[in-house]
C-alpha cells in the first residue's frame, strides 16, 4: 500500500481561511504599532535636541537656540518643526545662526507627521546660560509641541511640554489639556 502525504482540498481551504483571518487582524495592529513608533521617535528626537540646547547653553555660558530648518544649515522663515530643525550657538540673541556661531546639531524632517507648536515656541526656542527658555527679547518661553500623524488627534497623540524653568515633560495630549493637532 502506498501512502500519500499532503493536504486535502478541505484542509487547504481551512488553512488559507485561518491565514486570511490572522492577516486581517494582524496587519492593522502592526501598522498602528509602526505609526506609534514614528510618533514616539519624533518626540524623542525633539526632546533630545531640547536637552542638548539647554545643557550646551549652561556649559558654554551663552544662549543656544533651536529653529525650524529646511536645509539643516540655517533657520527657515515660515518652516515648521516637522520639516527639520537645527541647534546652534546664538551669541547675539537674534535667533538666527550667523557666520561666527557654531551648528551643534541638525535633525532631518519627520515624514508623515505634523508638529504643531504653541505661539511662543513656533519659530524658535532658546536657552540662557541659566538653563531657562527665553526668546531674544528676554521674554520667557513655555508651551507645547504636539505630534500628530495621518490618524489625526486621537488617544495616541503626544505633547511635549516645556516649562518656564526649562523642564520637559511628554504626556498624552488630552491629559495635558490639548484637544487638537493644531495649536
Secondary structure, DSSP 4 states (H G I P E B T S, - for coil): -----S--HHHHHHHHHHHHHHHHHHHHHHHHHHHHHHHHHHHHHHHHHHHHHHHHHHHHTS-EEEEE-SSSSS--TT--GGG-EEEEE-TTSSSS--TTS-EEEEE---TT-EEEE-GGGSSEEEE-TTS-BB-TTS-B--EEEEEE-TT-SSTT-EEEEE-TTS-EEEEEGGGGT--SS--
